[in-house]
Amino acid sequence: MVRRSLRSRMSSRQYNLLIRHTRQRTAGSHPSLLHLHQILQDRRENLLHLAQLRLKQNELELVRVRESDKKAVMSWWQVSARRCFG
């Protein structure tokens, strides 16, 4: 009988722990959930930072290509003008 009451107390403790964890998960305050949310938030911030860097690099590349194209057109135009009016 002593063993049975110890077993029932243990299961009662486990049941109360289960209820507490369930309430914490439902409320969004469970330590594991908070940890996982922090990991996800850190990953999101990192991805946003990398995306901003990528966009900045793409813009710089486009400016570089545009300037290169502009120089090529001006060079072609000057050569053509020299041939025609030269």
ROVEXDO-125434 format. One record per residue (C-alpha): residue number from 1; residue in one letter; x, y, z. Coordinates in steps of 0.001 Angstrom, whole numbers, plus 500000, padded with zeros to 6 digits. Example, Ala and Ser with C-alpha at 12.3 -4.5 7.8 and 13.67 -1.06 7.14 Angstrom:
BEGIN
> pos code u v w
> 1 A 512300 495500 507800
> 2 S 513670 498940 507140
END
This chain:
BEGIN
> pos code u v w
> 1 M 500000 500000 500000
> 2 V 502898 502341 500690
> 3 R 504259 501594 497229
> 4 R 500913 502299 495622
> 5 S 500565 505685 497304
> 6 L 504123 506594 496277
> 7 R 503318 505561 492706
> 8 S 500094 507555 492713
> 9 R 501921 510591 494105
> 10 M 504570 510266 491406
> 11 S 501971 510057 488685
> 12 S 500135 512985 490250
> 13 R 503372 515020 490153
> 14 Q 503976 513997 486586
> 15 Y 500402 514885 485672
> 16 N 500731 518314 487317
> 17 L 504019 518850 485500
> 18 L 502355 517898 482239
> 19 I 499522 520343 482873
> 20 R 502006 523101 483749
> 21 H 504008 522484 480579
> 22 T 500841 522412 478506
> 23 R 499704 525739 479950
> 24 Q 503132 527260 479309
> 25 R 503126 526055 475700
> 26 T 499624 527363 475153
> 27 A 500549 530739 476665
> 28 G 503793 530813 474674
> 29 S 505931 531066 477805
> 30 H 507457 527587 477865
> 31 P 511268 527845 478161
> 32 S 511833 525542 475190
> 33 L 509478 527594 473030
> 34 L 511148 530817 474080
> 35 H 514536 529349 473181
> 36 L 513305 528158 469784
> 37 H 511659 531517 469061
> 38 Q 514940 533247 469859
> 39 I 516820 530941 467483
> 40 L 514271 531618 464739
> 41 Q 514442 535362 465350
> 42 D 518251 535305 465162
> 43 R 518120 533339 461909
> 44 R 515557 535750 460465
> 45 E 517687 538759 461353
> 46 N 520748 537080 459844
> 47 L 518886 536270 456623
> 48 L 517588 539838 456376
> 49 H 521093 541182 456890
> 50 L 522475 538884 454188
> 51 A 519660 539873 451823
> 52 Q 520441 543552 452368
> 53 L 524114 542910 451638
> 54 R 523197 540981 448498
> 55 L 520941 543795 447271
> 56 K 523634 546375 447966
> 57 Q 526163 544304 445996
> 58 N 523691 543921 443113
> 59 E 523150 547677 443029
> 60 L 526907 548321 442995
> 61 E 527322 545797 440180
> 62 L 524558 547463 438160
> 63 V 526183 550871 438610
> 64 R 529521 549439 437529
> 65 V 528016 547827 434425
> 66 R 526100 551005 433562
> 67 E 529258 553104 433811
> 68 S 531165 550584 431732
> 69 D 528423 550596 429078
> 70 K 528347 554389 429082
> 71 K 532118 554527 428545
> 72 A 531874 551948 425743
> 73 V 529138 553927 423975
> 74 M 531067 557188 424325
> 75 S 534206 555535 423009
> 76 W 532307 554048 420058
> 77 W 530674 557423 419372
> 78 Q 534002 559275 419469
> 79 V 535621 556767 417102
> 80 S 532635 557013 414738
> 81 A 532687 560828 414914
> 82 R 536388 560893 414079
> 83 R 535826 558622 411077
> 84 C 532926 560705 409787
> 85 F 534231 564161 410538
> 86 G 537813 563414 410971
END
